[in-house]
Amino acid sequence: MPDVPRIEESPGAITFDILVVPRSSRARIGPVVGERIKIAITAAPVEGKANAAVVELVARALSVRRSQVTITAGERSRRKTVRVEGGTRAVLLESLQE
């Protein structure tokens, strides 16, 4: 049985947990690990560069502005919680299929 991400929907926004893999060879979203969405980024985890790369990748994948993506928990950890204003569960799940 495949893992299913935990995605909380609220009016006009979604919140989900991620597992960040810094210094990857290429940036990508997925697969799902447990209830977290794995996000691979090329940036190193120094001086906020990894967090900025996560925000950029999520914004691009969900077709929203970077200002609509917020890391709400785990700013200094590989395990983070992300909130996307204007994001939808359907678009997020679709981006995992690509």
N, C-alpha and C positions, 0 to 999 in steps of 0.2 A: 504494500500500500504506500503510495507516494506521500511525502510530507506535505502538509498544507500550511501556508503562512497564516499567522494570526493578524487579521486586518480589522481594526475598529473603525466604523463609519460614524461620523457625526454630521450634523447639517453643514454641508459645504466643505468637508475635509475628511481625510483618512489618516489614521495613525497605524504604524506597523513597526515591527522590530527587525533589525538587520544585524548581520555579522560582517564586519569589514575585513577584507584581506588586502593590506597595503603592499606596495612594491610588486604588484602583479605585472605580467608581461603585457596585458591589455585590460582596459576597463570594460566591465560587463556586469549585468544584473542576473542573478540566478546561479545555481539552482537554489531550492529551498532546503534548509538544513534544520530539522526539527520544526519549530514554528517561526524561525527567522529566515529572512531572505538574505542570501549571501551576495555581497557586493564587492567585486574585485576592482581595485583602483591602482593606477600606476604610481601615484604620489607616495612619498614616505610619510610616516606619522610624526612629523615635526612641525612646530610653529603653526598649527592649524591647517596645514596644506592638505592633509588627508580629509579632514572635515569639509573643506572647500570643494575637494574633488567629489566627495559623496553628494553634496548638495547639487553640484553641477550635473552629475550623472543622473540623479533621480529627477531633476527638473527636465532634463532633455528627454528621458524615457517617458515621462508623464505629460509632456508638452505643456509645462507650466513655467512661469518665471522663477528664477533662483530665489527671489524674495518670498515666494510662496512655500518654500521648503525650509523647515526648521528642525534642527536636532534638539529634541526635548529632553533627552536623557542619555548619559553615557558619552559625553563629549570627549572624555579622555580615555575611553575604553574601545575595544573592538566591537563590543556589544552595545548597540545604540538603539534609541527609539526615534523615529522620524515622523513628523507631521507635515502633511501636504495640503495646503488650502487649495480648493478647487480640483483636487485629485479624486478619482473614483476607483472603487475596487475593480471594476471591469477593465479599466485601462492598465492598472497595475498588473493584474493577472495576465493580460495580453502581452505586456512587456516581458513577462517571465517566459512566455512561449517562444519569443524570438531568439 
